[in-house]
Amino acid sequence: MNNTIVYPEEKVRKELHLKDDGKTDFILTSEDSVFNEIRYKHFNVAGPHLNKQIADIQRMMEDKNQRTIQELDKFIKKLKNMNVVKAKEIATSHINVAYNIS
């Protein structure tokens, strides 16, 4: 898949050292947790689902300073199970690819 489709923001491509005219392997398998979640969803459902996932990740990161000890404990356990940056990157890539296909 073309880098400008998977990563439409030039800033992101530069951070990842990707060429604008280059290609990125975008392999869709059940090992990709995001693809596994949206595999059988229609584009009209998958897009909003992925957007909600990204919004949840952003909200979780923004709210991390406004929590009680118990909430922080849950937050830390959730973070241990999720690479937040990678999860957001994967969800965004899926949105971009789905948008391009549709």
N, C-alpha and C positions, 0 to 999 in steps of 0.2 A: 504494500500500500504506500502511496506517496506520502512523504513526511509532512507536506503541507496539509494533508487531510487529517492524519492522525494527530498532529501537533500544529494547529492553525496559527498559534501565536508565535511570532518570530523570536520573541524573548525566550520562550521555552525551547525552541529549536537550538538557539545559541547556547543555552545552558547545558543542553544534552549533546552539543557538538554535532548536530545533524545538518546535512546539506539540504537546502530548499528543494533541489531537484533529485534528492536521493530517495531511497526506498526504506521502509521499516517493515520488518516481519510482524504481522499482526495475526498470530495463530489463535484460532478459536477452538478451545478444547474444554472439556469439563474440569480440567485442572485450574482454569481461570475462574475464580469464584464469581466474578461479576457476570461473565458469559453464562455460567451455570445457572445463575439466578434469572437471567432474561432470555435464555435460549428459546423458549416456546412462547414468549410474549409477543404480541403484535407491536409494531413500531409505536403506535399511539399509546400503548401502555408502558413499553420499555423506556421511552424517553423521559416521561414524568417520574418513573421509578428511579432512574439514574440521577436525575436532577435532585430528587428528594434525598438520595443518598449523599450527594455532594453537599447539599445544604445542611444535612445532619452532621457531617464531618466538620464543616466550617463552624456550625453552632457549638459543637462539642469543644472545639479548640478555643473559641471565643469565651465560652462560659467557664473554662477551667479554673479561673481565679475567683469565681463567685460560688464556691461550693462548701458544704459542710465536710467534716472529716469522713463521714460515712459515704457521702457522694463522691469525694475524692478517691476513696478506696475503690468504689465501683468503676470510676473513671479510669484509674490506673489499671485495673484488671481488664477493662475493655481495650485499653491501648496496648497491653501486652499481647492481645490476640489479633491486633490489627496494626499494620504499618500504614498510618494515616496518610502520609504523603503519597505512598505507592497506591493506596486504595483510591485516593482522589484522582491521581494520574490515570489509573486504569479506567475508572468510571468516565472521566472526561474523554479519553480516547474512544471508548465505546460509543459515547454520544456523537462524537465527530464522525466516526465511521458510519453509524446508522443514519445520520443526517445526510451524508454524502450518498449513501445507497438509495435513500428514499428520494 
